Amino acid sequence: MLSDGDETYLNEHSFDYEVVPEGAMFALIIRDFRLPAGYEPAVVDLLLRLPGGFPDAAPDMFWMHPVVAYATGGSPPATETRLEFEGRIWQRWSRHLAVAWRPGVDNLQTYLRLIRTDLEKGAPALVA
């Protein structure tokens, strides 16, 4: 489950979240997660399926509900796969860490920062 530090981070930043046990893993659903400009919808629920040893074990991929597209049309790459979880269909974002995960150093805050950076880099430029 979440470490005390990760729970403190979520609460201090007023995230609306739920932790769901999932076998040897656990899922973290963050509601009303705001996406960077360039995506539609602008706000989604974010699903993180985390290994039982997290944050010492590295996370991999994330999911969104509802399905996200570019505001300019089309779909982000590697988002075709869907997952049924908790009665909803989630869009998988097949993203893998571009940097080595550092057990004992990295945590949920690190992972959310990596997700945000990936989304910002992948967002299409919007013409005003």
N, C-alpha and C positions, 0 to 999 in steps of 0.2 A: 504494500500500500504506500501511500504518499509519506514522505518523511515529514517531520515536524517543520523543517525549514521550507519545504515546498508548500505545505499547507499555509504557513505564515505568509509566504510570498503571494499566494492566490488571494488570501483574505486581505492583505494590505493593499492589493491592487483592485479590490472589489470585484473579482471574478465571480460569476455565478457558475458553480461547478458541481459535478456529481462524480463520485468514485463508484465503479461497478466491478465487483470481483468477476474474473473470467478465467477459471481454471488456474494454471500456473502463472497467469498474467493478471493484470487489472486494467480496466479502462477508465480514462478520465474524459468526461464530457464537459467542455467549457461552452456555456451558452452565450449567445449574443457576441460572438467573436468578430470584431470589425476587421474587414479586409482592406488592404491598401487600395487607392484609386486604381481603376482599370478592370475591376472585377464586378460581376453581377451574380447574385445579389451582393450588397455591400456588407451585410451582416449574416453570419452563419453560426451553426453549432459546430464546434471543432471536437473531433474524437481522436484521442491518443490511446493506442493500445500498448501498454508498457510492460516490459518483462518484470517478473516478480522481484528480481534483484535491483530494479531501478532505484536510485540513480547510479549505482555502481555498474549496472549492465546497460549497454547502449540502446537507445530507442531506434525505431526504424519506421518510416512512413507515417502518414496521418490521413484522416478522413474528414469530409465535410458534408453537412446536410443543411440546406438542400444542395443539389448539384450546382456547381459554380462554372460560369463561362466568362470569357473576356467581354468587357463592355462594348468592344468594337466588333464582336462576333467571333465565333469559333470557340474551341475548347483548349485549355492549357494542355501541354503534352503530358503523357503518362498519367491520365486521369480517367481512363475508360472503364476501369474495373469498379464494380459495385460490391458492397457488403451489406447484408441484412443484419442489423444489430439493434436490440431494444425496440423492435417493432418499426424501424425506419430503414430506408435505403440510404446508405452513405457512399459518397464518391471518394475512392481511394486516390491519394496523391502519392504516387510511387517516387518518393524522394529518399535518397540515402545521404548520410552525413558526408559533407565535403571535407571535414576535418576529423581527426581522431578524437573519439570520446575519451575524456579523462576521468576515470573512476576516482571518487573522492574529491573531485574539483567541480565537474559539471553536474548540473541538476535541472530541474524543470524550467527555471528561469533561462538557463543556457539553451535548452531545447526550444522554448518558445521564441527566443531571439533568433535562432537558426531558421525556424519556420518563417518568421516575419521577414528575415533577410531574403529567403528564397522567394517568397511571395512578391516582395518589392522588386527584386531583379527580374522576375518573370512577368510582371504587369506590363501590358502594352502602353505605349505613350498615348495619351489622350490629346487630341487637337482641340484647342479652345475655340 
